[in-house]
Amino acid sequence: MNWYLDILKNKYAEFGGRARRTEFWSFVLFNFIFGLVAMALDNIFGIAFGGYGNGPINLLYSLAILIPSLAVSVRRLHDIGKSGWMLLVALIPIIGAIWLLILFFTEGTHAVNEYGPDPKEKL
């Protein structure tokens, strides 16, 4: 939860630097949980579009979290020495999403790279 809050408070739109796997996957986990809660609230209040699924609460949450999600994804790619533009690989049907997932699971470089120092060394 600390990683999630740190991203929202301190790194909301920070596209520079590097993000460890722990930071990225903690953010993804809590983002998923809060998205499910927002979807459940839409359904409980009966305001979901089409009677079920997404509604205005989930839509507002998704819009609010869009920039930090992109930022932490770019920083995660920076940690493995890739450009943030590699996110566009996800536009390739099926294979692109799989390749991006593999990149997100890849361990970062252990030394300074062109995007900054190793974030693990700070701990």
Steps between C-alpha positions, in 0.01 A plus 500: 500500500794732570623468141153584367466807721857611425427494129180700543653756739859543383529355150157573346634608160870419535606328179874528566700260709452134574243286682577167665286195436365527855386857444338418166321180602382644833347787307337259254358287782342788691382663178322174412342472846378861501368457144296199614367700796401787269326255267319339794383842621366576153301178511382543861370851428346382172685758293704261288475554126280234347392371841826327590871555477656843482331821599584860582689423823731256322534739207608786728743274685647378171547855373662610827745209497587513127803734526661326802445161331679615188776663705576192711491281186751726325725503807477119518618477139780744581616264776573231242666746265210541256340820378153591621388485140515121534151529653375533143593133450171425679316621188612186316214253550569221751877475449558862601325463835687176572835660413427802718404273789832317462682834507316602818608174669864539391745596773648847465862575424722498809706801404440855392336512159403794279183556708665527839652303787379159611202557734595195707826665605306771686357245745 
